[in-house]
Amino acid sequence: MDPQIIIAALAALGASLLTFFTGFGLGTVLLPVLAVFLPLPNAIATTALVHFINSTGKLCLTFRHTSGPILLKFGLPAFIASYFGAKLLVLTQAPKLPMALLMAVFAIVDLLKLAEKFKLPKTKQTLWLAAGGTLSGLFGGFSGHQGAFRTAFLLRMGLSKEALVATGAALAFLVDLMRLMVYQSSLNLCNNSCQLQLPITIAATIAALLGTILGSKLLKKVAIRQIEILASIMLLAVSLALALGYI
């Protein structure tokens, strides 16, 4: 079997476990792994499809706990903003230096747990949710890094663990749906298998779904901070390699 397929599958398996608990991590880990052996726009499109299918599976397992009001106030702006983020990716063809800087920023956010230190004001909560949804959707459409901002806001809403996981899955589903539609429209993914690298996509998708199922079984047992640190260090390393032209 192609080593690239094995590497992608293992990355997706581990990342989907992380994602189940935190609401972010699958794209953070899988994107830089795929960027090592795929052109960056192709890696982003492939990651988007894997992320979308995984979000769908996660949503099927948890949908009954989804918060409708937050889905509307945060999710609708995120859905709309993700269109513009995805269009920006297609139009700019993902210049490497800005993408590297973006990856590094999110790695630092994860490493320093800056999202958890953010305090959502109690007044004008709807406005702040709309702003957070817009920011999350814009970055989600552009690079797939939507989860850190999404989690920063959702953690301040007093949701139960189950509602946090379910609502995050629903929001990820919406953003992934929009960006995949844009990528398909602009890159013609369905009729160009080289864009998606189908063997890698299939292997990563199956592995990610397996990780989601395992995560649902281990929700109360797994400590994830060490995994977050490793993922962030890896992202920093890849962002540096991308900026220096090694990738």
C-alpha positions as CSV (number, residue, x, y, z in Angstrom):
1,M,0.0,0.0,0.0
2,D,1.1,3.5,-0.8
3,P,2.8,5.1,2.3
4,Q,1.0,8.3,1.6
5,I,-2.3,6.6,2.0
6,I,-1.2,5.0,5.3
7,I,0.1,8.3,6.7
8,A,-3.1,10.2,5.7
9,A,-5.3,7.5,7.3
10,L,-3.3,7.5,10.5
11,A,-3.4,11.3,10.7
12,A,-7.1,11.3,10.1
13,L,-7.7,8.6,12.7
14,G,-5.8,10.5,15.4
15,A,-7.1,13.9,14.5
16,S,-10.8,12.8,14.4
17,L,-10.4,11.5,18.0
18,L,-9.1,15.0,19.0
19,T,-11.8,16.7,17.0
20,F,-14.6,14.8,18.7
21,F,-13.7,16.2,22.1
22,T,-12.5,19.7,21.2
23,G,-14.6,20.6,18.1
24,F,-11.4,21.3,16.2
25,G,-8.2,19.5,15.2
26,L,-9.1,17.3,12.2
27,G,-8.2,20.0,9.6
28,T,-5.4,21.3,11.8
29,V,-3.6,17.9,11.6
30,L,-4.8,16.5,8.3
31,L,-4.2,19.6,6.2
32,P,-0.4,19.9,6.9
33,V,0.0,16.2,6.4
34,L,-1.6,16.2,3.0
35,A,0.2,19.5,2.1
36,V,3.5,17.5,2.3
37,F,2.6,15.5,-0.8
38,L,-0.3,17.4,-2.5
39,P,-0.5,20.9,-3.9
40,L,-2.0,23.2,-1.3
41,P,-5.3,23.9,-3.0
42,N,-5.8,20.1,-3.6
43,A,-4.8,19.4,0.0
44,I,-7.4,21.9,1.3
45,A,-10.1,20.5,-1.0
46,T,-9.3,16.9,0.1
47,T,-9.3,17.9,3.7
48,A,-12.6,19.7,3.3
49,L,-14.3,16.6,1.9
50,V,-12.9,14.4,4.7
51,H,-13.9,17.0,7.3
52,F,-17.4,17.2,5.8
53,I,-18.1,13.5,5.9
54,N,-16.7,13.2,9.4
55,S,-18.8,16.1,10.6
56,T,-21.8,14.4,9.1
57,G,-21.1,11.2,10.9
58,K,-20.5,13.1,14.2
59,L,-23.7,15.0,13.7
60,C,-25.6,11.8,13.2
61,L,-24.3,10.5,16.6
62,T,-25.0,13.7,18.5
63,F,-27.7,15.8,16.7
64,R,-30.4,15.5,19.4
65,H,-28.2,17.7,21.7
66,T,-27.8,20.5,19.2
67,S,-28.6,24.1,20.3
68,G,-31.1,25.6,17.8
69,P,-30.7,29.3,18.9
70,I,-26.9,29.1,18.6
71,L,-27.1,27.3,15.3
72,L,-29.1,30.2,14.0
73,K,-27.2,33.1,15.5
74,F,-23.7,31.7,15.0
75,G,-24.3,29.2,12.1
76,L,-26.1,31.4,9.6
77,P,-23.3,34.1,9.6
78,A,-20.7,31.3,9.5
79,F,-22.4,29.7,6.5
80,I,-22.5,32.9,4.5
81,A,-19.0,34.0,5.4
82,S,-17.6,30.6,4.5
83,Y,-18.6,31.3,0.9
84,F,-16.4,34.4,0.7
85,G,-13.5,32.6,2.4
86,A,-13.7,29.7,-0.1
87,K,-13.9,32.2,-3.0
88,L,-10.8,34.0,-1.6
89,L,-8.9,30.7,-1.6
90,V,-9.9,30.0,-5.2
91,L,-9.1,33.5,-6.5
92,T,-5.8,33.8,-4.7
93,Q,-4.7,30.2,-5.3
94,A,-3.6,29.9,-1.7
95,P,-0.3,31.9,-1.6
96,K,2.1,30.1,0.6
97,L,3.3,32.8,3.0
98,P,-0.2,34.0,4.1
99,M,-1.2,30.4,4.5
100,A,1.9,29.6,6.5
101,L,1.2,32.6,8.8
102,L,-2.4,31.5,9.2
103,M,-1.4,28.0,10.2
104,A,1.2,29.4,12.7
105,V,-1.4,31.7,14.3
106,F,-3.8,28.9,14.9
107,A,-1.1,26.6,16.2
108,I,-0.2,29.3,18.7
109,V,-3.8,29.8,19.6
110,D,-4.1,26.0,20.3
111,L,-0.8,25.8,22.2
112,L,-1.4,28.7,24.5
113,K,-5.1,27.8,24.9
114,L,-5.9,31.4,24.0
115,A,-9.4,30.5,22.9
116,E,-10.2,29.5,26.5
117,K,-9.0,32.8,27.8
118,F,-11.4,34.8,25.7
119,K,-14.4,36.1,27.6
120,L,-17.7,36.6,25.7
121,P,-19.5,39.8,27.0
122,K,-22.9,39.0,28.5
123,T,-24.5,42.1,26.8
124,K,-25.1,42.1,23.0
125,Q,-24.6,38.3,23.0
126,T,-26.4,37.9,19.6
127,L,-24.0,40.5,18.0
128,W,-21.0,38.7,19.4
129,L,-22.2,35.3,18.2
130,A,-22.8,36.8,14.7
131,A,-19.3,38.3,14.7
132,G,-17.8,35.0,15.9
133,G,-19.7,33.1,13.3
134,T,-18.5,35.4,10.5
135,L,-14.9,35.1,11.6
136,S,-15.1,31.3,12.0
137,G,-16.8,30.9,8.6
138,L,-14.4,33.2,6.8
139,F,-11.3,31.2,8.0
140,G,-13.2,28.0,7.6
141,G,-13.9,28.7,3.9
142,F,-10.3,29.9,3.3
143,S,-8.2,27.3,5.0
144,G,-10.5,25.0,7.0
145,H,-9.4,26.5,10.3
146,Q,-12.8,27.3,11.7
147,G,-12.8,25.3,15.0
148,A,-10.6,27.5,17.2
149,F,-12.8,30.5,16.8
150,R,-16.0,28.5,17.0
151,T,-14.9,26.8,20.2
152,A,-13.8,30.1,21.8
153,F,-17.4,31.4,21.5
154,L,-19.3,28.2,22.3
155,L,-17.3,27.6,25.5
156,R,-18.7,30.9,26.8
157,M,-22.4,29.9,26.2
158,G,-22.8,27.6,29.2
159,L,-23.6,24.5,27.0
160,S,-23.4,21.0,28.3
161,K,-20.6,18.8,27.0
162,E,-23.1,17.0,24.8
163,A,-24.5,20.2,23.4
164,L,-21.1,21.7,22.8
165,V,-20.0,18.6,20.8
166,A,-23.3,18.4,18.9
167,T,-23.6,22.1,18.1
168,G,-19.9,22.3,17.0
169,A,-20.6,19.3,14.7
170,A,-23.6,21.0,13.1
171,L,-21.7,24.3,12.6
172,A,-18.8,22.4,11.0
173,F,-21.2,20.6,8.7
174,L,-22.7,23.9,7.5
175,V,-19.3,25.5,6.8
176,D,-17.9,22.4,5.1
177,L,-21.1,22.1,2.9
178,M,-20.7,25.7,1.6
179,R,-16.9,25.5,0.9
180,L,-17.3,22.2,-0.9
181,M,-19.9,23.7,-3.1
182,V,-17.6,26.6,-3.9
183,Y,-14.6,24.3,-4.5
184,Q,-16.7,22.0,-6.8
185,S,-18.0,25.0,-8.7
186,S,-14.5,26.5,-9.1
187,L,-12.2,23.5,-9.2
188,N,-14.6,20.9,-10.8
189,L,-13.6,18.4,-8.1
190,C,-16.1,15.7,-9.1
191,N,-14.8,15.5,-12.7
192,N,-11.1,15.9,-11.8
193,S,-9.9,13.0,-9.5
194,C,-6.4,14.5,-9.3
195,Q,-7.8,17.4,-7.3
196,L,-9.1,15.1,-4.6
197,Q,-6.7,12.2,-4.8
198,L,-9.5,9.7,-4.3
199,P,-7.5,6.8,-2.7
200,I,-6.2,9.2,-0.1
201,T,-9.6,10.7,0.4
202,I,-11.3,7.4,0.8
203,A,-8.7,6.1,3.3
204,A,-8.7,9.3,5.3
205,T,-12.5,9.4,5.4
206,I,-12.9,5.8,6.7
207,A,-10.2,6.4,9.3
208,A,-11.8,9.7,10.4
209,L,-15.2,8.0,10.8
210,L,-13.6,5.3,12.8
211,G,-12.0,7.9,15.0
212,T,-15.3,9.6,15.5
213,I,-17.0,6.3,16.6
214,L,-14.1,5.6,19.0
215,G,-14.4,9.2,20.4
216,S,-18.1,8.7,21.1
217,K,-17.2,5.7,23.2
218,L,-14.3,7.4,25.0
219,L,-15.8,10.8,25.6
220,K,-15.3,10.7,29.4
221,K,-12.0,8.8,29.5
222,V,-9.4,10.5,27.2
223,A,-7.1,13.4,28.2
224,I,-6.5,15.5,25.1
225,R,-4.1,18.3,26.1
226,Q,-1.0,16.4,25.2
227,I,-2.5,15.6,21.8
228,E,-3.4,19.3,21.3
229,I,0.2,20.3,22.1
230,L,1.7,17.7,19.6
231,A,-0.7,18.8,16.9
232,S,0.1,22.5,17.4
233,I,3.9,21.8,17.3
234,M,3.4,19.8,14.1
235,L,1.4,22.7,12.6
236,L,4.1,25.2,13.6
237,A,6.8,23.1,11.9
238,V,4.8,22.6,8.7
239,S,3.9,26.3,8.6
240,L,7.6,27.2,8.8
241,A,8.5,24.7,6.1
242,L,5.7,26.1,3.9
243,A,6.9,29.7,4.5
244,L,10.5,28.7,3.7
245,G,9.5,26.9,0.5
246,Y,10.3,23.4,1.5
247,I,6.6,22.4,0.9
